[in-house]
């Protein structure tokens, strides 16, 4: 019987599941072919524990329906479903709003909730994927530091505050993001997740624990009880970021649910939405106790419907898929196709791995290399490991003492394309690689270097941090920075801080002053990257044409970018020196070169001191030098 529900007879393709509100009536539709009866319960407000019950009628394809006359704007509702003689109540998986902890879904009238100017607010101009600079951030981490100068600590509204100042009068918050120059902020889960209790202030979790996928998380709002508040404040955050030139990427976790048995999916259609083995046990490809079955028509539909909803209703500019290899390739193709119709420039990327052995056939898993030509990017752990070594151990990479890694680094620099017989990776085009050295998972960069290089001086480790980030920001592909690494963020050695609380996870804004040089350096590199088309090529053939490696001593890599584009520097020479001593590089073209980046600063007018080089250049230890030749 397990496959029966996957037959054409039970596949519903309408776009009206959930509660569709109008002033005159609301239509409820819910898919549950196995239900013996279905009722919708209407609650006046979040304090109403009795509700009014209405029977629903079963239509085609296993969809139950009820039309409720009257204006039920922003009231709450749940379903009561009877299966095998047992009645259970659940929120609607398609609910677009909810009260505290997702206890009841909400009949949403978005027009009555939208912040002023929402519909016509200005969205940043379209850019190519390779022109993006992604900055990963958790909502609480961003503002919760007592010295952040931000009023709405730990809330969506923190991202709307202008003119905030931290220790030493340093710029923090929204103005900081703008000053740094990033193009996209990637927010850790902001849909409704089940691992914090919204009735308690200050609980902490990363949020990879989905409950209601189409509802904003309530703990980041100023009032989790009233379902309108989280919607409005979430949109105020998106609007403020957009109006300051920053696009918003949402971290989505469709690969598992927080629990099984009592999840809305399982209450309505037991076990359908999950992968199970031949004895009916949940399989665990996520490492979280279950994995959803994207290959089943109604789960695939749910994923596609959900991202379409966020991209249209909330004007989300990109999606990052958690454990994307657990989603079958056809589902991700459909996601890409539908999202491009809404926004041709939308960013789609994800993790090309699973969290454990999956029952999805390996041929269908979206692993590294399978994304070729799909318009989807994947995290490049090859480049990450080549740069810094392993994630949590004492292993070393190119910047912190590894040897013989030059070719691995070159693969990352060319965006993992098929560049030559020795230098080739897993992409068809550079738009398919997310280049990064750290993210929320595992040790952050500062802690990794403390662990792998305990005998290095703190100054050397800061240089390693800078060198690693400079490689991410100068390579072809899509650069991704873990928020705070540009000011040497530490989590005090905690490699899995998903529920370690604010003290471990928060951005310590005093670091901005403490590590000002590194901050200014990274800011300078971001500005340089954004100003040079040749640093953001989106075609493999162009990389082969305009990027040439030149001879360099061991543990260093040097290459020449020759730009055909107006507004670019004609020739850019980039040198990464991972040695603990100075090296000398013979310049590839005769005449004068200006040094625009050294170990201390980035300045397109030429750096302090030695502005020019002829014939050769001396490159300081553990540093990236960039030289330009304009004529």
Buried (B, 14 or more C-beta within 10 A) or exposed (E): EEEEBBEEEBBBEEEEBBBBBEEEEBBBBBBBBBBEBBBBBBBEEBEBEEBEEBEBEBEEBBBBBBBBEEBBBBBBBBBBBBBEEEEEBBBBBBBBBBBBBBBBBBBBBBEEBBBEEBEEBEBBEEBBBBBBBBBBBBBBBBBBBEBBBBEBBBBBBBBBBEEBBBBEEBBBBBBBBBEBBBBBBBBBBBBBBBBBEBEEEEBBBBBBBBBBBBBBBBBBBBEBBBBBBBBBBBBBBBBBBBBBBBBBBBBBBBBBBBBBEEBBBBBBBBBBBBBBEEEEEBBBBBBBEBBBBBBBBBBBBBBBBBBBBBBEBBBBBBBBBBBBBBBBBEBBBBBBEBBEEBBEBBBBBBBBBBBEEBBBEEEBBBBBBBBEEBBBBBBBBBBBBBBBBBBBEEBBBBBBBBEEBBBBBBBBBBBBBBBEEEBBBBBBBBBBBBBBBBBBBBBBBBBBBBBBBEEBEEEBBBBBBBBBBBBBBBBBBBBBBBBBBBBBBBBEBBBEBBEBBBEBBBBBBBBBBBBEEBBBBBBBBBBBBBEBBBBBBBBBEBBBEBBEBBEBBEBBBBBBBBBEEEEBBBBBBBBBBBBEEEBEBEBBEEEBBBBBBBBBBBBBEBBEEEBEBEEEBEBBBBBBBBBBBEE
